Amino acid sequence: MEGAMFYWICWSFWVLLTFFLDKQHPYRLKLSAIVLILLLLSNIHFMVGSFEIYASGLFLLVISHLFFSQEKRGAIIYIFICSSIVSIAYATFRLFEIFDPIWIVFKKEWMMGICFGYLAILLQKNLKGRLIIMVSGTMQGEFLYAYFLSKYQFPYSIGAYDYLDVCSLTGALLVGWSCLENAGSIAQNHFHLFEKGKQKSS
């Protein structure tokens, strides 16, 4: 069922952000609010010309652009280039899915999640940058894909549940990979804290 993966991942993220993330974390409140608003907007859609656009996808695009507009000028240019690469890759994947579906060897959402997650990891070094280019790039790719389909009079909903499933899965994979990358330093910090506590008690 389309949208099930999106709801499961978003609610899981919201629980983790609200109850488990450090309350002093600078992005805790912002991310919790973004996830809740995204869930509220997921079923709202409207028409712009001949295109049907879901509010949740448009919200993600605006938020990602707001985040990378806060970076330095040089970083903004690089993020824009990375985002464009992801956009082209996304639109190309979706077009190949139509014209040559035989190469989709397993579940489409997982193929796309792994491909775009790996691409984001190659292009950016930190989780924030990876999430920004993944969200903005895939959503821009949605618009590009819808534009190509409109040339052949094929209807397509931009930012619908099909897209949200892929976006949420890719985000979850990026967060999981980031946790693995930082597992060593996290374990080392906890080990040092444990050792300090042990020394004080003795």
mmCIF file of the C-alpha atoms, coordinates in Angstrom:
data_MODEL
# 
_entry.id   MODEL 
# 
loop_
_atom_site.group_PDB 
_atom_site.id 
_atom_site.type_symbol 
_atom_site.label_atom_id 
_atom_site.label_alt_id 
_atom_site.label_comp_id 
_atom_site.label_asym_id 
_atom_site.label_entity_id 
_atom_site.label_seq_id 
_atom_site.pdbx_PDB_ins_code 
_atom_site.Cartn_x 
_atom_site.Cartn_y 
_atom_site.Cartn_z 
_atom_site.occupancy 
_atom_site.B_iso_or_equiv 
_atom_site.pdbx_formal_charge 
_atom_site.auth_seq_id 
_atom_site.auth_comp_id 
_atom_site.auth_asym_id 
_atom_site.auth_atom_id 
_atom_site.pdbx_PDB_model_num 
ATOM 1   C CA . MET A 1 1   ? 0.000  0.000  0.000   1.00 0.00 ? 1   MET A CA 1 
ATOM 2   C CA . GLU A 1 2   ? 1.438  3.357  -1.077  1.00 0.00 ? 2   GLU A CA 1 
ATOM 3   C CA . GLY A 1 3   ? 2.219  5.672  1.822   1.00 0.00 ? 3   GLY A CA 1 
ATOM 4   C CA . ALA A 1 4   ? 2.526  2.957  4.489   1.00 0.00 ? 4   ALA A CA 1 
ATOM 5   C CA . MET A 1 5   ? 6.334  3.116  4.536   1.00 0.00 ? 5   MET A CA 1 
ATOM 6   C CA . PHE A 1 6   ? 6.213  6.913  4.696   1.00 0.00 ? 6   PHE A CA 1 
ATOM 7   C CA . TYR A 1 7   ? 3.879  6.920  7.723   1.00 0.00 ? 7   TYR A CA 1 
ATOM 8   C CA . TRP A 1 8   ? 5.836  4.250  9.593   1.00 0.00 ? 8   TRP A CA 1 
ATOM 9   C CA . ILE A 1 9   ? 9.191  5.984  9.075   1.00 0.00 ? 9   ILE A CA 1 
ATOM 10  C CA . CYS A 1 10  ? 7.875  9.483  9.861   1.00 0.00 ? 10  CYS A CA 1 
ATOM 11  C CA . TRP A 1 11  ? 6.145  8.423  13.073  1.00 0.00 ? 11  TRP A CA 1 
ATOM 12  C CA . SER A 1 12  ? 9.272  6.494  14.123  1.00 0.00 ? 12  SER A CA 1 
ATOM 13  C CA . PHE A 1 13  ? 11.438 9.563  13.476  1.00 0.00 ? 13  PHE A CA 1 
ATOM 14  C CA . TRP A 1 14  ? 9.025  11.771 15.432  1.00 0.00 ? 14  TRP A CA 1 
ATOM 15  C CA . VAL A 1 15  ? 9.110  9.436  18.452  1.00 0.00 ? 15  VAL A CA 1 
ATOM 16  C CA . LEU A 1 16  ? 12.931 9.319  18.353  1.00 0.00 ? 16  LEU A CA 1 
ATOM 17  C CA . LEU A 1 17  ? 13.230 13.103 18.004  1.00 0.00 ? 17  LEU A CA 1 
ATOM 18  C CA . THR A 1 18  ? 10.673 13.859 20.723  1.00 0.00 ? 18  THR A CA 1 
ATOM 19  C CA . PHE A 1 19  ? 11.534 11.284 23.390  1.00 0.00 ? 19  PHE A CA 1 
ATOM 20  C CA . PHE A 1 20  ? 15.090 10.082 22.768  1.00 0.00 ? 20  PHE A CA 1 
ATOM 21  C CA . LEU A 1 21  ? 17.117 12.910 21.205  1.00 0.00 ? 21  LEU A CA 1 
ATOM 22  C CA . ASP A 1 22  ? 18.949 15.232 23.613  1.00 0.00 ? 22  ASP A CA 1 
ATOM 23  C CA . LYS A 1 23  ? 16.654 18.156 24.512  1.00 0.00 ? 23  LYS A CA 1 
ATOM 24  C CA . GLN A 1 24  ? 19.551 20.572 24.013  1.00 0.00 ? 24  GLN A CA 1 
ATOM 25  C CA . HIS A 1 25  ? 20.054 19.483 20.390  1.00 0.00 ? 25  HIS A CA 1 
ATOM 26  C CA . PRO A 1 26  ? 19.693 22.573 18.129  1.00 0.00 ? 26  PRO A CA 1 
ATOM 27  C CA . TYR A 1 27  ? 17.610 20.782 15.472  1.00 0.00 ? 27  TYR A CA 1 
ATOM 28  C CA . ARG A 1 28  ? 15.349 18.739 17.765  1.00 0.00 ? 28  ARG A CA 1 
ATOM 29  C CA . LEU A 1 29  ? 12.345 21.089 17.826  1.00 0.00 ? 29  LEU A CA 1 
ATOM 30  C CA . LYS A 1 30  ? 12.680 22.095 14.151  1.00 0.00 ? 30  LYS A CA 1 
ATOM 31  C CA . LEU A 1 31  ? 12.857 18.513 12.904  1.00 0.00 ? 31  LEU A CA 1 
ATOM 32  C CA . SER A 1 32  ? 9.955  17.381 15.107  1.00 0.00 ? 32  SER A CA 1 
ATOM 33  C CA . ALA A 1 33  ? 7.796  20.222 13.752  1.00 0.00 ? 33  ALA A CA 1 
ATOM 34  C CA . ILE A 1 34  ? 8.824  19.458 10.145  1.00 0.00 ? 34  ILE A CA 1 
ATOM 35  C CA . VAL A 1 35  ? 7.866  15.772 10.518  1.00 0.00 ? 35  VAL A CA 1 
ATOM 36  C CA . LEU A 1 36  ? 4.457  16.632 12.034  1.00 0.00 ? 36  LEU A CA 1 
ATOM 37  C CA . ILE A 1 37  ? 3.664  19.258 9.372   1.00 0.00 ? 37  ILE A CA 1 
ATOM 38  C CA . LEU A 1 38  ? 4.733  16.802 6.679   1.00 0.00 ? 38  LEU A CA 1 
ATOM 39  C CA . LEU A 1 39  ? 2.309  14.206 8.032   1.00 0.00 ? 39  LEU A CA 1 
ATOM 40  C CA . LEU A 1 40  ? -0.507 16.772 8.157   1.00 0.00 ? 40  LEU A CA 1 
ATOM 41  C CA . LEU A 1 41  ? 0.096  17.919 4.564   1.00 0.00 ? 41  LEU A CA 1 
ATOM 42  C CA . SER A 1 42  ? 0.545  14.435 3.080   1.00 0.00 ? 42  SER A CA 1 
ATOM 43  C CA . ASN A 1 43  ? -3.056 14.131 1.885   1.00 0.00 ? 43  ASN A CA 1 
ATOM 44  C CA . ILE A 1 44  ? -3.503 17.705 0.597   1.00 0.00 ? 44  ILE A CA 1 
ATOM 45  C CA . HIS A 1 45  ? -3.102 18.323 -3.123  1.00 0.00 ? 45  HIS A CA 1 
ATOM 46  C CA . PHE A 1 46  ? -3.982 21.049 -5.615  1.00 0.00 ? 46  PHE A CA 1 
ATOM 47  C CA . MET A 1 47  ? -3.736 21.815 -9.334  1.00 0.00 ? 47  MET A CA 1 
ATOM 48  C CA . VAL A 1 48  ? -1.252 24.226 -10.908 1.00 0.00 ? 48  VAL A CA 1 
ATOM 49  C CA . GLY A 1 49  ? -2.100 24.372 -14.595 1.00 0.00 ? 49  GLY A CA 1 
ATOM 50  C CA . SER A 1 50  ? -2.154 20.762 -15.772 1.00 0.00 ? 50  SER A CA 1 
ATOM 51  C CA . PHE A 1 51  ? 0.007  19.505 -12.881 1.00 0.00 ? 51  PHE A CA 1 
ATOM 52  C CA . GLU A 1 52  ? -1.329 17.957 -9.676  1.00 0.00 ? 52  GLU A CA 1 
ATOM 53  C CA . ILE A 1 53  ? 0.994  18.811 -6.771  1.00 0.00 ? 53  ILE A CA 1 
ATOM 54  C CA . TYR A 1 54  ? 0.892  17.381 -3.245  1.00 0.00 ? 54  TYR A CA 1 
ATOM 55  C CA . ALA A 1 55  ? 1.491  19.942 -0.500  1.00 0.00 ? 55  ALA A CA 1 
ATOM 56  C CA . SER A 1 56  ? 3.851  17.640 1.404   1.00 0.00 ? 56  SER A CA 1 
ATOM 57  C CA . GLY A 1 57  ? 6.304  17.426 -1.489  1.00 0.00 ? 57  GLY A CA 1 
ATOM 58  C CA . LEU A 1 58  ? 6.231  21.188 -2.039  1.00 0.00 ? 58  LEU A CA 1 
ATOM 59  C CA . PHE A 1 59  ? 6.767  21.711 1.701   1.00 0.00 ? 59  PHE A CA 1 
ATOM 60  C CA . LEU A 1 60  ? 9.846  19.458 1.617   1.00 0.00 ? 60  LEU A CA 1 
ATOM 61  C CA . LEU A 1 61  ? 11.270 21.390 -1.337  1.00 0.00 ? 61  LEU A CA 1 
ATOM 62  C CA . VAL A 1 62  ? 10.775 24.758 0.399   1.00 0.00 ? 62  VAL A CA 1 
ATOM 63  C CA . ILE A 1 63  ? 12.293 23.507 3.676   1.00 0.00 ? 63  ILE A CA 1 
ATOM 64  C CA . SER A 1 64  ? 15.351 22.025 1.936   1.00 0.00 ? 64  SER A CA 1 
ATOM 65  C CA . HIS A 1 65  ? 15.929 25.301 0.053   1.00 0.00 ? 65  HIS A CA 1 
ATOM 66  C CA . LEU A 1 66  ? 15.590 27.279 3.297   1.00 0.00 ? 66  LEU A CA 1 
ATOM 67  C CA . PHE A 1 67  ? 18.209 25.083 4.955   1.00 0.00 ? 67  PHE A CA 1 
ATOM 68  C CA . PHE A 1 68  ? 20.791 25.375 2.205   1.00 0.00 ? 68  PHE A CA 1 
ATOM 69  C CA . SER A 1 69  ? 20.162 29.126 1.752   1.00 0.00 ? 69  SER A CA 1 
ATOM 70  C CA . GLN A 1 70  ? 21.651 29.536 5.254   1.00 0.00 ? 70  GLN A CA 1 
ATOM 71  C CA . GLU A 1 71  ? 25.003 28.152 4.103   1.00 0.00 ? 71  GLU A CA 1 
ATOM 72  C CA . LYS A 1 72  ? 27.944 30.212 2.810   1.00 0.00 ? 72  LYS A CA 1 
ATOM 73  C CA . ARG A 1 73  ? 27.937 31.264 -0.845  1.00 0.00 ? 73  ARG A CA 1 
ATOM 74  C CA . GLY A 1 74  ? 30.527 28.699 -1.957  1.00 0.00 ? 74  GLY A CA 1 
ATOM 75  C CA . ALA A 1 75  ? 28.666 25.915 -0.138  1.00 0.00 ? 75  ALA A CA 1 
ATOM 76  C CA . ILE A 1 76  ? 25.350 27.006 -1.700  1.00 0.00 ? 76  ILE A CA 1 
ATOM 77  C CA . ILE A 1 77  ? 26.806 26.706 -5.212  1.00 0.00 ? 77  ILE A CA 1 
ATOM 78  C CA . TYR A 1 78  ? 28.189 23.241 -4.470  1.00 0.00 ? 78  TYR A CA 1 
ATOM 79  C CA . ILE A 1 79  ? 24.902 22.088 -2.874  1.00 0.00 ? 79  ILE A CA 1 
ATOM 80  C CA . PHE A 1 80  ? 22.988 23.404 -5.891  1.00 0.00 ? 80  PHE A CA 1 
ATOM 81  C CA . ILE A 1 81  ? 25.253 21.396 -8.246  1.00 0.00 ? 81  ILE A CA 1 
ATOM 82  C CA . CYS A 1 82  ? 24.850 18.256 -6.100  1.00 0.00 ? 82  CYS A CA 1 
ATOM 83  C CA . SER A 1 83  ? 21.089 18.762 -5.979  1.00 0.00 ? 83  SER A CA 1 
ATOM 84  C CA . SER A 1 84  ? 20.955 19.097 -9.773  1.00 0.00 ? 84  SER A CA 1 
ATOM 85  C CA . ILE A 1 85  ? 22.912 15.833 -10.159 1.00 0.00 ? 85  ILE A CA 1 
ATOM 86  C CA . VAL A 1 86  ? 20.399 14.047 -7.902  1.00 0.00 ? 86  VAL A CA 1 
ATOM 87  C CA . SER A 1 87  ? 17.499 15.624 -9.862  1.00 0.00 ? 87  SER A CA 1 
ATOM 88  C CA . ILE A 1 88  ? 18.792 14.336 -13.193 1.00 0.00 ? 88  ILE A CA 1 
ATOM 89  C CA . ALA A 1 89  ? 19.504 10.897 -11.700 1.00 0.00 ? 89  ALA A CA 1 
ATOM 90  C CA . TYR A 1 90  ? 15.981 10.731 -10.226 1.00 0.00 ? 90  TYR A CA 1 
ATOM 91  C CA . ALA A 1 91  ? 14.215 11.745 -13.442 1.00 0.00 ? 91  ALA A CA 1 
ATOM 92  C CA . THR A 1 92  ? 16.406 9.331  -15.440 1.00 0.00 ? 92  THR A CA 1 
ATOM 93  C CA . PHE A 1 93  ? 15.592 6.445  -13.086 1.00 0.00 ? 93  PHE A CA 1 
ATOM 94  C CA . ARG A 1 94  ? 11.843 7.109  -13.357 1.00 0.00 ? 94  ARG A CA 1 
ATOM 95  C CA . LEU A 1 95  ? 11.995 7.344  -17.160 1.00 0.00 ? 95  LEU A CA 1 
ATOM 96  C CA . PHE A 1 96  ? 13.969 4.099  -17.414 1.00 0.00 ? 96  PHE A CA 1 
ATOM 97  C CA . GLU A 1 97  ? 11.330 2.513  -15.190 1.00 0.00 ? 97  GLU A CA 1 
ATOM 98  C CA . ILE A 1 98  ? 8.745  3.282  -17.900 1.00 0.00 ? 98  ILE A CA 1 
ATOM 99  C CA . PHE A 1 99  ? 10.750 2.561  -21.046 1.00 0.00 ? 99  PHE A CA 1 
ATOM 100 C CA . ASP A 1 100 ? 12.787 -0.424 -19.812 1.00 0.00 ? 100 ASP A CA 1 
ATOM 101 C CA . PRO A 1 101 ? 11.185 -1.875 -16.638 1.00 0.00 ? 101 PRO A CA 1 
ATOM 102 C CA . ILE A 1 102 ? 12.996 -5.227 -16.897 1.00 0.00 ? 102 ILE A CA 1 
ATOM 103 C CA . TRP A 1 103 ? 16.059 -3.851 -15.059 1.00 0.00 ? 103 TRP A CA 1 
ATOM 104 C CA . ILE A 1 104 ? 14.002 -3.212 -11.901 1.00 0.00 ? 104 ILE A CA 1 
ATOM 105 C CA . VAL A 1 105 ? 15.277 -6.431 -10.295 1.00 0.00 ? 105 VAL A CA 1 
ATOM 106 C CA . PHE A 1 106 ? 13.708 -5.940 -6.837  1.00 0.00 ? 106 PHE A CA 1 
ATOM 107 C CA . LYS A 1 107 ? 11.280 -3.592 -5.079  1.00 0.00 ? 107 LYS A CA 1 
ATOM 108 C CA . LYS A 1 108 ? 11.461 -0.183 -6.744  1.00 0.00 ? 108 LYS A CA 1 
ATOM 109 C CA . GLU A 1 109 ? 11.412 1.846  -3.505  1.00 0.00 ? 109 GLU A CA 1 
ATOM 110 C CA . TRP A 1 110 ? 14.453 -0.012 -2.159  1.00 0.00 ? 110 TRP A CA 1 
ATOM 111 C CA . MET A 1 111 ? 16.361 0.307  -5.429  1.00 0.00 ? 111 MET A CA 1 
ATOM 112 C CA . MET A 1 112 ? 15.731 4.050  -5.510  1.00 0.00 ? 112 MET A CA 1 
ATOM 113 C CA . GLY A 1 113 ? 16.467 4.472  -1.796  1.00 0.00 ? 113 GLY A CA 1 
ATOM 114 C CA . ILE A 1 114 ? 19.815 2.681  -2.074  1.00 0.00 ? 114 ILE A CA 1 
ATOM 115 C CA . CYS A 1 115 ? 20.795 4.457  -5.323  1.00 0.00 ? 115 CYS A CA 1 
ATOM 116 C CA . PHE A 1 116 ? 20.002 8.005  -4.170  1.00 0.00 ? 116 PHE A CA 1 
ATOM 117 C CA . GLY A 1 117 ? 21.288 7.373  -0.660  1.00 0.00 ? 117 GLY A CA 1 
ATOM 118 C CA . TYR A 1 118 ? 24.616 6.182  -2.076  1.00 0.00 ? 118 TYR A CA 1 
ATOM 119 C CA . LEU A 1 119 ? 24.734 9.163  -4.439  1.00 0.00 ? 119 LEU A CA 1 
ATOM 120 C CA . ALA A 1 120 ? 24.123 11.578 -1.536  1.00 0.00 ? 120 ALA A CA 1 
ATOM 121 C CA . ILE A 1 121 ? 26.885 9.890  0.499   1.00 0.00 ? 121 ILE A CA 1 
ATOM 122 C CA . LEU A 1 122 ? 29.327 10.310 -2.401  1.00 0.00 ? 122 LEU A CA 1 
ATOM 123 C CA . LEU A 1 123 ? 28.461 13.977 -2.906  1.00 0.00 ? 123 LEU A CA 1 
ATOM 124 C CA . GLN A 1 124 ? 28.268 15.206 0.715   1.00 0.00 ? 124 GLN A CA 1 
ATOM 125 C CA . LYS A 1 125 ? 30.308 14.488 3.841   1.00 0.00 ? 125 LYS A CA 1 
ATOM 126 C CA . ASN A 1 126 ? 27.755 15.198 6.595   1.00 0.00 ? 126 ASN A CA 1 
ATOM 127 C CA . LEU A 1 127 ? 24.188 14.074 7.275   1.00 0.00 ? 127 LEU A CA 1 
ATOM 128 C CA . LYS A 1 128 ? 22.679 17.560 6.972   1.00 0.00 ? 128 LYS A CA 1 
ATOM 129 C CA . GLY A 1 129 ? 24.141 18.100 3.494   1.00 0.00 ? 129 GLY A CA 1 
ATOM 130 C CA . ARG A 1 130 ? 23.116 14.611 2.384   1.00 0.00 ? 130 ARG A CA 1 
ATOM 131 C CA . LEU A 1 131 ? 19.513 15.096 3.496   1.00 0.00 ? 131 LEU A CA 1 
ATOM 132 C CA . ILE A 1 132 ? 19.313 18.544 1.872   1.00 0.00 ? 132 ILE A CA 1 
ATOM 133 C CA . ILE A 1 133 ? 20.524 17.411 -1.551  1.00 0.00 ? 133 ILE A CA 1 
ATOM 134 C CA . MET A 1 134 ? 18.469 14.219 -1.365  1.00 0.00 ? 134 MET A CA 1 
ATOM 135 C CA . VAL A 1 135 ? 15.201 16.033 -0.586  1.00 0.00 ? 135 VAL A CA 1 
ATOM 136 C CA . SER A 1 136 ? 15.695 19.001 -2.922  1.00 0.00 ? 136 SER A CA 1 
ATOM 137 C CA . GLY A 1 137 ? 17.174 16.847 -5.687  1.00 0.00 ? 137 GLY A CA 1 
ATOM 138 C CA . THR A 1 138 ? 14.471 14.178 -5.687  1.00 0.00 ? 138 THR A CA 1 
ATOM 139 C CA . MET A 1 139 ? 11.668 16.738 -5.465  1.00 0.00 ? 139 MET A CA 1 
ATOM 140 C CA . GLN A 1 140 ? 13.133 18.766 -8.340  1.00 0.00 ? 140 GLN A CA 1 
ATOM 141 C CA . GLY A 1 141 ? 13.430 15.440 -10.177 1.00 0.00 ? 141 GLY A CA 1 
ATOM 142 C CA . GLU A 1 142 ? 9.689  14.948 -9.593  1.00 0.00 ? 142 GLU A CA 1 
ATOM 143 C CA . PHE A 1 143 ? 8.953  18.214 -11.398 1.00 0.00 ? 143 PHE A CA 1 
ATOM 144 C CA . LEU A 1 144 ? 11.333 17.287 -14.211 1.00 0.00 ? 144 LEU A CA 1 
ATOM 145 C CA . TYR A 1 145 ? 9.770  13.833 -14.554 1.00 0.00 ? 145 TYR A CA 1 
ATOM 146 C CA . ALA A 1 146 ? 6.232  15.291 -14.559 1.00 0.00 ? 146 ALA A CA 1 
ATOM 147 C CA . TYR A 1 147 ? 7.280  17.762 -17.263 1.00 0.00 ? 147 TYR A CA 1 
ATOM 148 C CA . PHE A 1 148 ? 8.566  14.954 -19.507 1.00 0.00 ? 148 PHE A CA 1 
ATOM 149 C CA . LEU A 1 149 ? 5.377  12.941 -18.988 1.00 0.00 ? 149 LEU A CA 1 
ATOM 150 C CA . SER A 1 150 ? 3.216  15.974 -19.803 1.00 0.00 ? 150 SER A CA 1 
ATOM 151 C CA . LYS A 1 151 ? 4.747  16.000 -23.299 1.00 0.00 ? 151 LYS A CA 1 
ATOM 152 C CA . TYR A 1 152 ? 3.071  12.624 -23.868 1.00 0.00 ? 152 TYR A CA 1 
ATOM 153 C CA . GLN A 1 153 ? -0.162 13.583 -22.073 1.00 0.00 ? 153 GLN A CA 1 
ATOM 154 C CA . PHE A 1 154 ? 0.504  11.173 -19.179 1.00 0.00 ? 154 PHE A CA 1 
ATOM 155 C CA . PRO A 1 155 ? -1.007 12.376 -15.868 1.00 0.00 ? 155 PRO A CA 1 
ATOM 156 C CA . TYR A 1 156 ? 1.336  12.336 -12.879 1.00 0.00 ? 156 TYR A CA 1 
ATOM 157 C CA . SER A 1 157 ? 0.934  13.562 -9.278  1.00 0.00 ? 157 SER A CA 1 
ATOM 158 C CA . ILE A 1 158 ? 4.017  15.434 -8.056  1.00 0.00 ? 158 ILE A CA 1 
ATOM 159 C CA . GLY A 1 159 ? 5.092  14.584 -4.502  1.00 0.00 ? 159 GLY A CA 1 
ATOM 160 C CA . ALA A 1 160 ? 2.422  11.900 -3.976  1.00 0.00 ? 160 ALA A CA 1 
ATOM 161 C CA . TYR A 1 161 ? 2.699  8.878  -1.660  1.00 0.00 ? 161 TYR A CA 1 
ATOM 162 C CA . ASP A 1 162 ? 4.839  7.011  -4.184  1.00 0.00 ? 162 ASP A CA 1 
ATOM 163 C CA . TYR A 1 163 ? 7.457  9.752  -3.903  1.00 0.00 ? 163 TYR A CA 1 
ATOM 164 C CA . LEU A 1 164 ? 7.092  10.126 -0.117  1.00 0.00 ? 164 LEU A CA 1 
ATOM 165 C CA . ASP A 1 165 ? 7.806  6.405  0.352   1.00 0.00 ? 165 ASP A CA 1 
ATOM 166 C CA . VAL A 1 166 ? 11.066 6.728  -1.585  1.00 0.00 ? 166 VAL A CA 1 
ATOM 167 C CA . CYS A 1 167 ? 12.050 9.994  0.128   1.00 0.00 ? 167 CYS A CA 1 
ATOM 168 C CA . SER A 1 168 ? 11.388 8.701  3.667   1.00 0.00 ? 168 SER A CA 1 
ATOM 169 C CA . LEU A 1 169 ? 13.182 5.399  3.000   1.00 0.00 ? 169 LEU A CA 1 
ATOM 170 C CA . THR A 1 170 ? 16.224 7.210  1.567   1.00 0.00 ? 170 THR A CA 1 
ATOM 171 C CA . GLY A 1 171 ? 16.259 9.541  4.571   1.00 0.00 ? 171 GLY A CA 1 
ATOM 172 C CA . ALA A 1 172 ? 16.107 6.577  6.962   1.00 0.00 ? 172 ALA A CA 1 
ATOM 173 C CA . LEU A 1 173 ? 18.983 4.858  5.133   1.00 0.00 ? 173 LEU A CA 1 
ATOM 174 C CA . LEU A 1 174 ? 21.092 8.053  5.305   1.00 0.00 ? 174 LEU A CA 1 
ATOM 175 C CA . VAL A 1 175 ? 20.427 8.429  9.046   1.00 0.00 ? 175 VAL A CA 1 
ATOM 176 C CA . GLY A 1 176 ? 21.304 4.749  9.569   1.00 0.00 ? 176 GLY A CA 1 
ATOM 177 C CA . TRP A 1 177 ? 24.546 5.128  7.600   1.00 0.00 ? 177 TRP A CA 1 
ATOM 178 C CA . SER A 1 178 ? 25.457 8.276  9.554   1.00 0.00 ? 178 SER A CA 1 
ATOM 179 C CA . CYS A 1 179 ? 24.958 6.357  12.822  1.00 0.00 ? 179 CYS A CA 1 
ATOM 180 C CA . LEU A 1 180 ? 27.297 3.626  11.578  1.00 0.00 ? 180 LEU A CA 1 
ATOM 181 C CA . GLU A 1 181 ? 29.904 6.223  10.530  1.00 0.00 ? 181 GLU A CA 1 
ATOM 182 C CA . ASN A 1 182 ? 29.833 7.833  13.977  1.00 0.00 ? 182 ASN A CA 1 
ATOM 183 C CA . ALA A 1 183 ? 29.418 4.624  15.990  1.00 0.00 ? 183 ALA A CA 1 
ATOM 184 C CA . GLY A 1 184 ? 33.125 4.539  16.864  1.00 0.00 ? 184 GLY A CA 1 
ATOM 185 C CA . SER A 1 185 ? 33.264 8.086  18.262  1.00 0.00 ? 185 SER A CA 1 
ATOM 186 C CA . ILE A 1 186 ? 29.940 7.640  20.132  1.00 0.00 ? 186 ILE A CA 1 
ATOM 187 C CA . ALA A 1 187 ? 31.150 4.402  21.735  1.00 0.00 ? 187 ALA A CA 1 
ATOM 188 C CA . GLN A 1 188 ? 34.476 6.036  22.613  1.00 0.00 ? 188 GLN A CA 1 
ATOM 189 C CA . ASN A 1 189 ? 32.742 8.990  24.311  1.00 0.00 ? 189 ASN A CA 1 
ATOM 190 C CA . HIS A 1 190 ? 30.497 6.669  26.317  1.00 0.00 ? 190 HIS A CA 1 
ATOM 191 C CA . PHE A 1 191 ? 33.521 4.547  27.271  1.00 0.00 ? 191 PHE A CA 1 
ATOM 192 C CA . HIS A 1 192 ? 35.408 7.616  28.540  1.00 0.00 ? 192 HIS A CA 1 
ATOM 193 C CA . LEU A 1 193 ? 32.361 8.782  30.519  1.00 0.00 ? 193 LEU A CA 1 
ATOM 194 C CA . PHE A 1 194 ? 32.036 5.309  32.022  1.00 0.00 ? 194 PHE A CA 1 
ATOM 195 C CA . GLU A 1 195 ? 35.740 5.293  32.943  1.00 0.00 ? 195 GLU A CA 1 
ATOM 196 C CA . LYS A 1 196 ? 35.496 8.759  34.554  1.00 0.00 ? 196 LYS A CA 1 
ATOM 197 C CA . GLY A 1 197 ? 32.451 7.698  36.576  1.00 0.00 ? 197 GLY A CA 1 
ATOM 198 C CA . LYS A 1 198 ? 34.278 4.581  37.682  1.00 0.00 ? 198 LYS A CA 1 
ATOM 199 C CA . GLN A 1 199 ? 37.348 6.562  38.775  1.00 0.00 ? 199 GLN A CA 1 
ATOM 200 C CA . LYS A 1 200 ? 35.223 9.041  40.774  1.00 0.00 ? 200 LYS A CA 1 
ATOM 201 C CA . SER A 1 201 ? 33.383 6.228  42.548  1.00 0.00 ? 201 SER A CA 1 
ATOM 202 C CA . SER A 1 202 ? 36.669 4.567  43.480  1.00 0.00 ? 202 SER A CA 1 
# 
